[in-house]
């Protein structure tokens, strides 16, 4: 449950409130931060003879950020780093500190009962199959030498490059030469590259994020990519702590014929996982996934060798049962947020995309899946239903 009315135990003067307000992301991807500057910043990293800044393993505990290294000054005079401000030793996934809401994505004591939309890194330090390896949370993956999908089946780079940008988000800035050469820190900011907590995104005048105000969840491409902007979308005010058919994030579908669509969530993920995604116009689907037998007339036999992504849900066959059904935030679909869309239902043209099956940060299942893949048993009378994992779309293969 959300901790209501929490208080901060002052760690002395100027930085006592730590970063409570700094990481408050309000509705529609983050209203401008308000409050005393000392809530988030420390001028000299000292108070009453003690250092103030916490990083390198810090986390919220009992109302204060504790642990980590207390002698390291942080960039931008911050009192903690990204991981410290979004970690919690308790079970809450939203901390309410003096009216400021802080989304927690790493519960150090175990996977929370009510994770937020992106999931949680809780299991990753002990099992790297459970999520992204991120600097400050987990070391480099022992099973994988590079991001899955970064290379095609023939071993060639699927996205045109094979440098350390796509090796691991767990590398320290000094190790990650690909990002260091472009002035980027890696780690959390390897994905959240447009952090702009002080930029305003007033939903009444600007309902969707842009590069000017940090973008959707501050997600944007690293330097050197051809993406021209940040990820688009509409953010749920409580990050899906509560969720329903009309209470959820709205993820942007691919609507532009471009190798790296600057708006869609799927294309953003394709920046590292290129061979798992569509590469081109979704209505004229040409992709590394289409490697079937060419029949000589423009058609192919059994082309799907990987699950289609960034691809409209067919309004035919068993899939037609999904169209016009209530949106299920447990199995999200991507929508055309640049046009007319209905957030409460699955409409024709809505797309299957990476987050339909995976959590962005991590989950309690292998491969960051949203559901127990081994429990999805076709035509079984003992498990599964039309809203369970694969059966959300594959309606004829459930237990009915």
C-alpha positions, -999 to +999 in steps of 0.1 A: +000+000+000+011+036-004+026+051+026+005+081+035+016+112+053+052+101+057+077+124+073+114+130+067+139+125+095+162+154+088+198+145+081+208+181+089+198+214+074+200+220+037+196+185+023+174+170+050+145+163+027+167+145+002+153+141-032+116+138-023+104+164-048+131+158-074+117+126-087+080+134-085+066+126-120+030+138-121+003+131-147+013+132-183+050+127-179+060+151-152+047+185-142+074+210-133+090+204-099+081+228-072+094+232-036+125+243-017+157+237-037+173+221-006+148+192-010+169+179-038+202+198-038+231+205-015+254+235-021+285+222-004+278+185+004+282+192+041+260+200+070+270+201+107+303+185+098+288+156+080+286+148+043+252+148+028+252+132-007+243+095-009+249+073-040+263+039-049+238+017-032+217+042-013+179+036-009+150+051+010+145+035+044+122+049+071+118+082+055+154+090+046+179+080+020+204+058+037+234+036+028+257+039-002+287+062-002+282+094+019+314+111+007+307+113-030+294+146-044+268+141-071+264+159-104+240+189-104+245+192-066+220+164-061+217+146-027+215+112-044+217+094-077+189+080-098+190+045-082+191+059-047+160+081-052+140+053-068+150+025-044+132+015-012+141-010+015+104-014+023+076-028+002+060+004-009+063+013-046+051+049-042+065+069-013+045+099-002+069+122+016+054+155+027+031+156-003+056+145-029+051+112-046+083+091-055+079+061-078+100+032-066+114+008-092+138-011-070+126-027-038+157-041-023+139-065+000+121-084-027+097-081-056+067-060-045+031-072-044+020-041-064+048-031-089+044+000-110+039-001-148+076-007-156+080-035-131+108-037-106+145-045-105+142-064-072+151-098-086+178-087-110+208-086-086+204-123-079+189-135-112+199-115-143+172-132-164+146-112-145+153-078-159+177-052-173+211-051-158+216-015-147+247+002-133+242+006-095+217-023-093+233-053-109+265-063-126+270-073-163+248-102-173+267-135-170+245-152-197+246-125-225+275-107-241+253-081-257+217-069-258+194-097-272+184-088-307+213-064-312+226-088-339+208-107-366+208-145-370+238-142-394+258-124-367+257-090-384+247-060-363+209-057-366+209-020-359+240-010-378+265-010-349+279-034-323+298-011-299+296-009-262+265+012-263+246-021-267+269-043-245+254-036-211+237-008-192+255-022-161+289-009-173+303+020-153+307+053-172+344+047-174+339+013-190+312+022-214+333+038-240+306+041-266+285+063-243+315+081-228+326+092-262+292+109-267+291+124-233+264+100-220+264+083-186+248+050-194+231+032-165+196+045-159+202+074-183+211+049-210+173+048-216+161+079-196+183+102-216+162+133-214+159+138-177+143+172-172+125+174-139+123+212-140+107+215-174+069+220-174+045+197-192+012+212-184-015+187-196-040+215-202-018+230-229+005+202-239-010+168-234+019+148-247+057+151-240+083+164-264+120+167-264+116+202-251+102+190-218+119+157-214+096+134-233+075+105-221+092+092-189+123+111-202+129+083-227+150+094-257+177+081-281+214+083-273+236+105-294+244+091-328+210+075-334+188+087-362+157+092-339+146+128-342+128+131-309+117+115-277+092+087-270+056+097-272+028+086-249+004+096-221+014+088-186-009+075-158-007+098-128+002+070-104+022+050-128-004+022-128-003+016-090-040+015-096-050+003-131-081-004-151-096-002-186-094+036-185-067+040-158-034+032-174-005+045-195-010+050-232+019+038-252+027+052-287+023+028-317+046+029-347+029+051-373+059+064-393+078+044-420+112+049-404+140+026-392+139+044-359+105+060-354+111+089-329+077+085-312+069+048-307+078+028-276+086-002-298+111+016-319+127+030-288+133-006-276+145-015-310+175+009-305+191-020-287+169-050-296+167-044-333+162-079-347+131-084-326+112-055-341+095-044-372+118-024-396+096-002-418+060+006-424+038-015-401+011-017-428+036-031-453+055-052-428+091-058-439+113-071-411+140-094-400+112-115-387+099-121-422+123-148-433+099-173-447+098-190-481+093-166-510+065-179-532+076-157-561+044-137-562+052-113-534+038-136-507+056-158-482+048-191-466+050-193-428+071-162-424+069-157-387+101-169-370+097-144-342+066-129-327+055-099-346+061-066-328+049-031-337+023-048-358-015-042-358-036-068-342-054-085-371-091-078-372-097-113-385-099-149-372-095-154-335-079-120-331-111-102-341-124-112-307-099-088-292-110-058-311-134-036-292-127-054-260-119-035-228-082-026-225-064-047-201-033-029-185-018-063-176-014-069-214-010-034-229-012-026-266+003+005-284-021+031-297-018+059-323-015+088-298-010+112-326-045+105-340-078+096-325-077+067-301-099+052-274-079+044-243-106+022-228-108-004-256-086-023-280-093-008-314-085-019-349-050-006-357-037-010-321-004-028-320+013-057-303+046-043-291+074-052-267+056-041-235+026-063-244+046-092-230+075-077-211+081-052-182+105-024-190+126-026-159+122-062-146+096-086-133+091-117-112+094-139-143+123-149-165+129-127-196+111-099-179+078-114-189+046-101-174+031-135-168+042-171-161+049-184-196+050-220-184+015-217-171+000-207-204-013-241-215-034-243-246-068-258-244-064-267-208-093-268-183-070-261-154-051-230-163-054-199-184-082-177-197-087-151-224-069-124-204-040-146-193-008-138-212-008-151-247-045-158-245-054-121-245-049-122-282-050-159-290-086-163-279-093-197-295-064-213-278-074-207-242-093-232-220-127-226-235 
